[in-house]
Amino acid sequence: MKSNEIRNRFLKFFEERGHRPVRSASLVPANDPTLLFTNAGMNQFQDVFLGREKRDYSRACSSQKCVRAGGKHNDLEQVGRTTRHHTFFEMLGNFSFGDYFKEEAIAFAWDLLTADFALPHDKLLVTVYAEDEDAARRATVKHLVTHTGGWLGDCFADFGDGDDALQRYVDAMVELEQLTPLGEIWHYSNSSFTVLGRIIEVVSGSTYEEAVRELLFAPLGMDHTVYSAGDAIVMRTAVGHQIVDERPRVAKPWAFPRATYPVGGVVSTARDLMRYARFHLGDGTAPDGTRLLRRQTLELMRTPQAPADLDRKVGIAWFLRDVGGVRLQYHGGVAIGQQGVLMLAPDRGAAIAVETNSTRGGLLHTEVTKWWQHERLGVEHPEPAYVELERSRYAELAGRYHAELSDAALELADTGLVYRSFSHNRLKVSPPPQDPPPSRVAFTSDDQFTLLDGPLKDTRGEFLRRDGKLAWMRVGGRVYKRAQ
């Protein structure tokens, strides 16, 4: 594609979207003594941005001739050394004078590149700003779908029920703490999936819920899968339960805030989950033959992209574990008083879904999915081999550890270590969750362990080091920082 065509297609694209094409200004600015040469497309509009000038349009586009040979954008020393540093060039730009802002600008840019210029989606990297400026500069969509961004992942802030809930959540993410270095330490990141939900909104031009219904639920015939309580109430819907004094109590609120729907807002049935599983086990087409994804994309989703915790890896959003020569592709979900899991064995064409409306549903998931793996897949889970550590090692690991949703404490005992968990109840669940009874800790290696007792039974964890020093404890996919 030649430069003339690129220029003309750019200007036509934005003119069709209500932008006034404006001629390039002079290379020598007429009304700005601070500039020797015009060095950006916005130079001729600066008085409009500053409120000194009014024009009869609120959107503009231009192909501005620029020279950069000094000042902030001084590329002069690089000219001739690379193929991308020039003193004279044209800058294509679209401008809004209070008419639209970054959300629409992102959507325009994406449509221009992927629809008009037909650049492949998977060759484009979308970045997100976080508190850590270096992480913000280098973060990509891959970090989002693999939970390797490193920022705080368990933020369930409520930004209301309006269509701007996701946008407001993502805007507020600049305040999230960078817990671990970008791309280095895997830990589950709900906030990353809210960003992905917002990307879907920007690209599709719809709300997240509408886009998922149109692109996924409807084509797959998932007619009993919804998001809002208003949609769910007309169906046979289970409420979640907390266990209080060993008795079930209805848990409130019923659902997560709307801003976190991409995290865990789906309300579904086992039958609809199996329809979703059948799609992932297929060739990427819906039951009527409509292609939703390429087969290669489905295969990529279950291909390891990064190490997760313990013996797990992460594909694109899915957990992956190889057991007895069989690859398991699965994901669990924990909502308010409800827990579920969907597990696939793609090489065997098999799947199972388990849904429970109890905070202790995970105990049932483990038993049922192990039974399924044995009976349907012929997989045997070897009994774990526990090891005794030196008393000094137990003393080194003992202490208090902090995470967003709960704290944990490892206490010295006659048998080694005892694990205690203390909920912060960030979602203000009523009745408040009771902290589980303490559990014995059994080590399977010097840094990996399993909890043996009560509701925490079979929960696994590990200690992570950096520069040879104990840095974090990772349990249930979350990183806990040791209290000083």
Backbone torsions as a table, in degrees:
resi	resn	phi	psi	omega
1	MET	NA	128.5	-178.0
2	LYS	-85.4	161.3	-174.5
3	SER	-60.5	-36.7	178.7
4	ASN	-59.8	-42.7	-179.8
5	GLU	-67.1	-42.3	178.6
6	ILE	-59.2	-47.5	-179.3
7	ARG	-60.4	-49.0	-176.4
8	ASN	-65.6	-39.4	-179.8
9	ARG	-68.8	-37.7	177.1
10	PHE	-60.5	-51.0	-177.0
11	LEU	-65.5	-38.7	179.2
12	LYS	-66.3	-40.7	179.4
13	PHE	-55.5	-47.6	-176.3
14	PHE	-79.3	-29.8	175.2
15	GLU	-62.7	-38.4	178.2
16	GLU	-67.4	-14.8	179.9
17	ARG	-110.1	30.3	170.2
18	GLY	84.1	14.5	179.9
19	HIS	-95.6	139.9	176.2
20	ARG	-84.6	118.2	174.8
21	PRO	-66.5	127.3	-177.6
22	VAL	-118.8	134.6	-178.4
23	ARG	-65.1	153.6	176.8
24	SER	-60.9	136.6	175.9
25	ALA	-77.4	169.7	179.4
26	SER	-62.0	148.4	175.7
27	LEU	-65.6	-24.6	177.1
28	VAL	-106.3	107.9	-176.2
29	PRO	-58.7	137.9	-177.2
30	ALA	-86.4	-25.0	-171.7
31	ASN	-129.8	26.3	179.0
32	ASP	-137.7	96.3	-178.3
33	PRO	-69.3	-10.0	-179.4
34	THR	-83.0	-11.0	-177.9
35	LEU	-115.4	131.4	173.3
36	LEU	-79.4	-43.5	177.2
37	PHE	-130.1	154.0	171.7
38	THR	-65.6	125.2	-175.8
39	ASN	-122.7	7.2	178.2
40	ALA	-161.1	154.7	-179.4
41	GLY	-64.9	-25.6	-175.9
42	MET	-82.8	-6.4	-177.1
43	ASN	-54.7	-45.5	-176.2
44	GLN	-71.7	-10.5	-179.0
45	PHE	-106.5	6.4	-171.8
46	GLN	-63.1	-34.0	178.6
47	ASP	-68.6	-29.9	176.2
48	VAL	-68.5	-45.8	179.3
49	PHE	-62.1	-35.0	-177.4
50	LEU	-85.3	-1.1	177.1
51	GLY	81.9	9.7	-179.5
52	ARG	-85.2	-16.8	-175.2
53	GLU	-137.6	142.3	175.5
54	LYS	-114.7	139.7	177.3
55	ARG	-123.7	165.6	-177.0
56	ASP	-88.2	20.5	174.8
57	TYR	-144.7	153.3	-179.1
58	SER	-114.0	-1.1	175.9
59	ARG	-133.1	139.7	-179.8
60	ALA	-143.3	157.2	172.0
61	CYS	-141.9	152.8	-176.9
62	SER	-156.8	162.9	168.9
63	SER	-120.4	97.0	-169.7
64	GLN	-95.0	129.3	173.3
65	LYS	-76.1	130.9	-174.3
66	CYS	-132.7	151.6	169.3
67	VAL	-129.0	128.8	174.7
68	ARG	-121.8	111.2	-179.4
69	ALA	-143.4	20.5	179.5
70	GLY	177.2	173.0	178.1
71	GLY	75.7	-153.1	-174.9
72	LYS	-58.1	-39.0	-175.5
73	HIS	-103.0	44.1	-176.6
74	ASN	-74.5	105.2	177.5
75	ASP	-103.4	6.6	-170.7
76	LEU	-57.6	-38.6	-177.7
77	GLU	-69.4	-18.4	-177.9
78	GLN	-96.6	-10.2	-178.9
79	VAL	-63.7	131.2	-179.2
80	GLY	90.9	-16.1	-180.0
81	ARG	-94.6	-27.0	179.0
82	THR	-129.4	171.5	179.4
83	THR	-91.5	1.8	-174.9
84	ARG	-121.6	3.3	177.7
85	HIS	-106.6	120.7	-176.8
86	HIS	-134.5	154.6	173.8
87	THR	-85.2	-34.7	-179.8
88	PHE	-118.4	132.4	178.8
89	PHE	-161.2	170.1	174.6
90	GLU	-104.8	137.2	178.5
91	MET	-112.5	116.8	176.1
92	LEU	-84.9	131.3	-177.0
93	GLY	-148.0	147.9	170.7
94	ASN	-119.4	141.0	-171.0
95	PHE	-133.4	143.2	175.8
96	SER	-125.6	130.8	178.6
97	PHE	-105.2	73.3	179.8
98	GLY	79.3	7.3	-176.0
99	ASP	-91.1	-42.6	175.0
100	TYR	-144.8	169.0	-172.9
101	PHE	-132.5	-158.0	-166.5
102	LYS	-62.5	-33.0	-178.4
103	GLU	-60.4	-48.5	179.1
104	GLU	-69.1	-35.9	179.2
105	ALA	-61.7	-39.7	178.0
106	ILE	-64.1	-43.9	-179.6
107	ALA	-62.9	-42.8	177.6
108	PHE	-59.8	-46.2	-178.0
109	ALA	-61.6	-42.6	-178.8
110	TRP	-65.3	-44.3	179.6
111	ASP	-63.7	-41.9	179.9
112	LEU	-59.6	-47.4	-174.7
113	LEU	-73.6	-41.2	-172.8
114	THR	-92.6	-33.7	-177.8
115	ALA	-93.5	-49.5	-175.7
116	ASP	-79.3	-49.4	179.6
117	PHE	-88.0	-7.3	174.5
118	ALA	57.6	36.4	172.8
119	LEU	-74.9	139.1	-178.6
120	PRO	-66.7	136.5	-178.1
121	HIS	-55.5	-41.5	-172.6
122	ASP	-75.5	-1.5	175.5
123	LYS	-97.7	-2.6	-178.5
124	LEU	-104.2	138.3	178.1
125	LEU	-108.3	130.0	178.2
126	VAL	-108.0	127.1	-177.3
127	THR	-107.5	158.4	179.9
128	VAL	-131.0	138.0	178.2
129	TYR	-78.9	133.4	174.7
130	ALA	-129.2	179.6	-176.8
131	GLU	-62.2	-36.6	178.6
132	ASP	-81.4	113.4	-174.1
133	GLU	-63.9	-36.1	178.5
134	ASP	-66.6	-42.4	177.8
135	ALA	-64.3	-39.3	179.2
136	ALA	-62.3	-36.8	-178.1
137	ARG	-71.6	-33.7	-172.5
138	ARG	-102.6	-9.5	-175.8
139	ALA	-68.5	142.2	-179.8
140	THR	-130.8	174.4	176.7
141	VAL	-60.2	-33.6	179.0
142	LYS	-60.3	-38.8	176.5
143	HIS	-62.1	-35.8	-179.3
144	LEU	-67.2	-48.9	-173.6
145	VAL	-77.0	-13.0	179.0
146	THR	-110.0	6.1	177.8
147	HIS	61.1	36.5	-177.7
148	THR	-117.5	19.0	178.3
149	GLY	-69.0	-32.3	176.5
150	GLY	91.4	-14.3	-179.4
151	TRP	-81.1	169.8	179.4
152	LEU	-54.3	125.4	-174.2
153	GLY	-101.2	-15.6	-173.9
154	ASP	-111.2	66.5	173.7
155	CYS	-108.2	116.9	-178.7
156	PHE	-115.7	39.7	-179.1
157	ALA	-61.9	143.6	-178.1
158	ASP	-98.5	116.5	177.9
159	PHE	-109.9	28.6	174.9
160	GLY	85.6	-179.3	-176.2
161	ASP	-102.8	8.9	-179.2
162	GLY	-77.1	167.4	179.8
163	ASP	-67.8	-10.2	179.2
164	ASP	-95.6	10.8	-174.7
165	ALA	-60.8	-45.6	-179.8
166	LEU	-65.4	-42.8	178.7
167	GLN	-58.4	-45.3	-178.7
168	ARG	-66.5	-37.8	177.5
169	TYR	-60.9	-50.2	-176.8
170	VAL	-64.1	-39.7	177.1
171	ASP	-59.0	-36.0	-177.6
172	ALA	-79.6	-9.5	-177.8
173	MET	-65.3	-14.1	177.9
174	VAL	-61.2	-18.4	-178.9
175	GLU	-89.6	-7.4	-176.5
176	LEU	-72.3	140.1	-178.9
177	GLU	-73.1	140.7	172.5
178	GLN	-85.2	102.6	-173.4
179	LEU	-76.3	-41.5	-177.7
180	THR	-135.3	159.4	-178.6
181	PRO	-61.4	142.6	-179.6
182	LEU	-53.1	126.1	172.9
183	GLY	77.7	-0.6	-174.1
184	GLU	-97.5	-44.7	-173.3
185	ILE	-120.2	120.1	177.5
186	TRP	-75.9	130.8	166.5
187	HIS	-154.2	144.7	-170.1
188	TYR	-58.7	133.5	-173.8
189	SER	-129.1	94.3	174.0
190	ASN	-64.0	-39.4	-177.4
191	SER	-61.4	-31.6	178.2
192	SER	-62.9	-35.3	-178.8
193	PHE	-76.9	-22.2	170.9
194	THR	-68.0	-38.9	175.3
195	VAL	-61.3	-43.4	178.0
196	LEU	-60.8	-39.5	176.4
197	GLY	-61.7	-39.6	178.9
198	ARG	-67.9	-37.5	176.7
199	ILE	-60.5	-42.0	177.7
200	ILE	-59.6	-41.2	178.1
201	GLU	-61.5	-46.3	-176.5
202	VAL	-65.3	-43.4	-177.3
203	VAL	-70.6	-40.7	-175.3
204	SER	-84.5	-22.5	-175.2
205	GLY	75.8	11.0	179.4
206	SER	-119.9	170.1	169.3
207	THR	-67.3	158.6	-179.7
208	TYR	-56.1	-45.9	-176.9
209	GLU	-63.6	-43.4	179.9
210	GLU	-63.6	-41.0	-179.1
211	ALA	-64.3	-43.7	-178.8
212	VAL	-67.7	-39.0	176.5
213	ARG	-59.8	-47.2	-175.4
214	GLU	-70.7	-41.0	-172.7
215	LEU	-87.3	-21.4	-172.3
216	LEU	-130.4	-61.8	-172.5
217	PHE	-60.3	-50.8	-176.6
218	ALA	-63.3	-48.7	179.9
219	PRO	-61.2	-31.6	-178.4
220	LEU	-87.3	-2.1	-179.6
221	GLY	73.3	25.9	179.3
222	MET	-84.6	70.3	-171.0
223	ASP	-76.0	-15.1	179.9
224	HIS	-109.6	27.4	178.1
225	THR	-116.9	120.7	-173.7
226	VAL	-139.2	-178.7	177.8
227	TYR	-116.6	-51.5	-169.4
228	SER	-86.7	156.3	175.6
229	ALA	-62.4	-32.4	178.5
230	GLY	-62.6	-34.6	176.5
231	ASP	-78.9	-36.1	-175.1
232	ALA	-74.3	-27.2	-171.3
233	ILE	-67.3	-21.1	-179.6
234	VAL	-86.5	2.4	177.8
235	MET	-115.7	172.7	175.5
236	ARG	-75.7	105.1	-170.2
237	THR	-122.4	133.8	179.0
238	ALA	-90.7	144.0	173.2
239	VAL	-97.0	154.1	-179.4
240	GLY	-81.5	158.3	-178.5
241	HIS	-133.8	136.6	166.7
242	GLN	-92.6	152.5	173.0
243	ILE	-100.9	113.4	-178.3
244	VAL	-120.2	120.1	-177.4
245	ASP	53.2	40.5	177.5
246	GLU	64.5	22.9	175.4
247	ARG	-128.2	141.6	179.6
248	PRO	-72.8	135.7	175.6
249	ARG	-129.6	137.5	178.6
250	VAL	-60.2	131.0	-177.9
251	ALA	-96.0	136.2	176.6
252	LYS	-126.7	148.0	-2.7
253	PRO	-69.8	168.9	-175.8
254	TRP	-76.4	-33.9	-172.3
255	ALA	-134.6	165.9	173.5
256	PHE	-69.4	160.4	172.8
257	PRO	-61.2	153.1	-176.3
258	ARG	-58.6	-34.3	-178.8
259	ALA	-61.6	-18.6	-179.4
260	THR	-109.3	18.6	176.1
261	TYR	-57.0	-38.0	177.6
262	PRO	-64.4	-15.7	-179.1
263	VAL	-83.9	-48.8	-176.2
264	GLY	-165.4	43.0	-177.2
265	GLY	-96.9	-3.2	-177.1
266	VAL	-73.5	129.6	172.9
267	VAL	-109.2	118.2	-171.6
268	SER	-143.0	178.7	177.7
269	THR	-118.0	161.8	177.0
270	ALA	-60.2	-36.9	-179.6
271	ARG	-65.2	-43.8	178.7
272	ASP	-67.0	-36.6	176.5
273	LEU	-62.1	-35.2	177.6
274	MET	-70.6	-31.6	173.1
275	ARG	-63.2	-40.7	177.3
276	TYR	-65.1	-41.2	177.8
277	ALA	-62.5	-42.4	-179.7
278	ARG	-60.6	-37.3	176.7
279	PHE	-61.6	-45.5	-179.6
280	HIS	-68.7	-25.1	177.4
281	LEU	-85.5	-6.6	-176.2
282	GLY	-97.5	-149.8	-173.9
283	ASP	-107.2	11.2	178.6
284	GLY	95.1	6.0	178.8
285	THR	-106.4	154.0	174.5
286	ALA	-77.4	169.1	179.3
287	PRO	-55.1	-29.7	-180.0
288	ASP	-87.6	5.3	178.1
289	GLY	94.8	-7.1	178.3
290	THR	-65.1	130.3	-179.9
291	ARG	-81.8	124.4	177.2
292	LEU	-102.4	-39.5	177.3
293	LEU	-141.7	156.8	172.3
294	ARG	-73.8	150.7	176.1
295	ARG	-58.1	-37.6	-179.8
296	GLN	-62.6	-33.1	178.6
297	THR	-68.2	-42.2	176.5
298	LEU	-60.6	-41.5	179.5
299	GLU	-66.7	-36.4	177.7
300	LEU	-64.3	-36.4	-179.2
301	MET	-63.3	-28.1	179.2
302	ARG	-106.1	19.6	173.6
303	THR	-101.1	130.6	-177.9
304	PRO	-55.6	128.9	177.7
305	GLN	-107.6	-24.4	-178.5
306	ALA	-164.0	152.3	172.5
307	PRO	-69.4	141.5	175.8
308	ALA	-104.1	-130.2	179.2
309	ASP	-103.4	153.0	174.7
310	LEU	52.6	-121.1	-178.9
311	ASP	-100.0	15.6	-179.7
312	ARG	-96.9	151.6	168.8
313	LYS	-121.5	169.4	178.7
314	VAL	-124.1	132.3	172.5
315	GLY	-92.2	-139.1	172.1
316	ILE	-91.1	96.6	180.0
317	ALA	76.8	-26.5	-178.2
318	TRP	-87.7	147.2	166.7
319	PHE	-83.8	147.3	-179.4
320	LEU	-131.8	134.1	176.9
321	ARG	-145.3	134.8	176.2
322	ASP	-99.3	119.9	-178.5
323	VAL	-129.2	120.4	177.1
324	GLY	57.2	35.3	179.6
325	GLY	81.2	5.5	-179.4
326	VAL	-116.1	129.1	176.4
327	ARG	-84.6	126.4	175.5
328	LEU	-104.4	133.0	179.2
329	GLN	-119.1	116.7	-170.3
330	TYR	-154.5	166.7	172.5
331	HIS	-157.2	133.1	174.3
332	GLY	-97.6	169.8	177.4
333	GLY	-146.4	133.5	178.4
334	VAL	-121.9	117.0	175.8
335	ALA	-113.1	-159.1	-177.6
336	ILE	-82.1	101.2	179.7
337	GLY	75.8	12.5	-179.4
338	GLN	-137.5	147.2	177.9
339	GLN	-143.0	143.3	179.0
340	GLY	-147.0	165.6	176.2
341	VAL	-150.2	141.8	172.4
342	LEU	-123.5	123.2	-175.5
343	MET	-128.5	132.7	179.9
344	LEU	-121.6	148.5	167.7
345	ALA	-119.2	85.7	-169.4
346	PRO	-59.6	-34.9	179.7
347	ASP	-69.9	-19.5	179.3
348	ARG	-104.0	-4.4	-178.7
349	GLY	63.9	35.7	-174.8
350	ALA	-126.2	153.6	179.5
351	ALA	-155.1	157.5	175.9
352	ILE	-145.5	143.1	175.4
353	ALA	-125.1	136.4	177.7
354	VAL	-130.4	127.7	177.8
355	GLU	-126.4	136.6	178.3
356	THR	-136.7	153.2	176.8
357	ASN	-114.4	56.8	178.6
358	SER	-149.0	146.4	177.0
359	THR	-67.3	-13.5	176.7
360	ARG	-103.1	17.0	-179.1
361	GLY	-60.4	-26.7	-179.6
362	GLY	-59.0	-30.7	177.6
363	LEU	-64.0	-39.7	177.7
364	LEU	-70.4	-41.3	178.6
365	HIS	-52.5	-48.1	-176.4
366	THR	-59.2	-47.1	-177.7
367	GLU	-66.2	-44.0	-176.9
368	VAL	-68.2	-44.9	-178.4
369	THR	-69.2	-32.4	174.7
370	LYS	-66.4	-40.7	176.8
371	TRP	-61.0	-45.6	179.3
372	TRP	-60.6	-44.0	179.4
373	GLN	-61.3	-37.8	179.8
374	HIS	-72.2	-49.1	-173.6
375	GLU	-77.3	-39.2	-174.4
376	ARG	-93.3	-34.4	-173.7
377	LEU	-108.5	-11.2	-177.9
378	GLY	70.9	26.7	-178.0
379	VAL	-93.7	130.7	175.3
380	GLU	-107.7	131.2	176.0
381	HIS	-94.0	115.5	179.5
382	PRO	-65.2	146.1	176.2
383	GLU	-66.0	136.1	-179.2
384	PRO	-66.4	144.7	176.7
385	ALA	-102.0	117.0	-177.9
386	TYR	-94.0	151.4	-178.6
387	VAL	-126.9	150.1	174.6
388	GLU	-93.5	135.3	176.7
389	LEU	-102.3	163.9	175.1
390	GLU	-65.8	147.7	179.7
391	ARG	-57.3	-35.8	179.4
392	SER	-64.4	-31.7	178.7
393	ARG	-69.9	-42.6	175.8
394	TYR	-59.0	-41.5	-179.3
395	ALA	-64.8	-36.3	178.6
396	GLU	-64.1	-37.7	-175.5
397	LEU	-84.6	-21.0	-177.6
398	ALA	-63.5	144.9	178.5
399	GLY	149.3	-174.6	-179.3
400	ARG	-101.3	139.4	-179.5
401	TYR	-128.4	141.4	-173.2
402	HIS	-117.0	137.0	169.5
403	ALA	-138.9	172.7	-173.8
404	GLU	-67.0	-42.7	-174.9
405	LEU	-89.2	-22.0	-178.8
406	SER	-162.2	159.7	168.4
407	ASP	-103.7	160.5	175.7
408	ALA	-134.9	149.4	177.3
409	ALA	-131.7	135.1	172.2
410	LEU	-108.9	120.1	-175.3
411	GLU	-116.7	139.8	177.3
412	LEU	-68.1	137.0	177.7
413	ALA	-141.6	173.1	-179.2
414	ASP	-61.0	-31.7	-177.0
415	THR	-89.2	-2.7	-178.7
416	GLY	132.6	-100.1	179.7
417	LEU	-129.3	148.5	173.7
418	VAL	-119.5	136.6	-176.8
419	TYR	-103.8	132.3	174.9
420	ARG	-125.8	144.0	180.0
421	SER	-122.0	139.4	-176.9
422	PHE	-130.2	108.4	-176.4
423	SER	-73.0	141.9	173.4
424	HIS	-92.4	-9.1	179.2
425	ASN	47.4	52.8	-178.2
426	ARG	-61.9	-27.7	-178.4
427	LEU	-87.7	3.1	177.8
428	LYS	54.6	46.7	-179.9
429	VAL	-71.4	140.7	176.9
430	SER	-125.4	131.3	-5.1
431	PRO	-67.2	151.9	-178.2
432	PRO	-58.9	142.7	179.1
433	PRO	-64.9	136.3	175.4
434	GLN	-82.0	138.3	176.7
435	ASP	-66.1	135.3	-178.6
436	PRO	-66.8	156.8	176.3
437	PRO	-64.2	157.9	-179.7
438	PRO	-62.4	151.9	-179.4
439	SER	-126.9	142.3	172.5
440	ARG	-67.4	149.3	-180.0
441	VAL	-110.5	124.9	177.4
442	ALA	-116.1	127.7	-176.8
443	PHE	-92.2	137.2	174.8
444	THR	-103.1	-11.6	173.0
445	SER	-159.4	-174.0	-177.5
446	ASP	-64.3	-27.3	-175.3
447	ASP	-124.3	1.2	-177.8
448	GLN	-120.6	144.8	-174.4
449	PHE	-147.2	166.9	176.4
450	THR	-133.0	140.0	175.3
451	LEU	-88.4	141.9	-167.5
452	LEU	-107.2	-15.7	-166.5
453	ASP	-127.3	153.7	168.8
454	GLY	60.7	-153.9	-179.0
455	PRO	-60.7	-21.6	-180.0
456	LEU	-86.6	0.0	-175.9
457	LYS	-52.9	135.2	179.0
458	ASP	72.9	2.6	171.6
459	THR	-67.8	133.4	-176.7
460	ARG	-113.7	153.5	-179.2
461	GLY	-152.5	176.0	-179.4
462	GLU	-159.2	161.1	177.0
463	PHE	-106.1	137.1	-177.5
464	LEU	-115.3	138.8	-177.9
465	ARG	-116.4	153.5	174.3
466	ARG	-138.5	128.2	-175.8
467	ASP	55.3	35.4	176.3
468	GLY	81.2	-1.8	-177.2
469	LYS	-112.2	146.8	177.8
470	LEU	-63.0	122.4	-175.7
471	ALA	-113.7	-43.7	-175.5
472	TRP	-145.1	157.1	164.9
473	MET	-110.8	131.8	-179.7
474	ARG	-114.5	118.0	-178.5
475	VAL	-135.4	133.7	179.6
476	GLY	58.3	29.4	179.3
477	GLY	82.8	-2.7	-180.0
478	ARG	-106.2	147.9	175.2
479	VAL	-96.6	131.8	177.7
480	TYR	-110.2	126.1	178.9
481	LYS	-90.1	135.2	-177.8
482	ARG	-69.8	132.4	178.8
483	ALA	-69.1	139.7	-179.3
484	GLN	-80.9	NA	NA
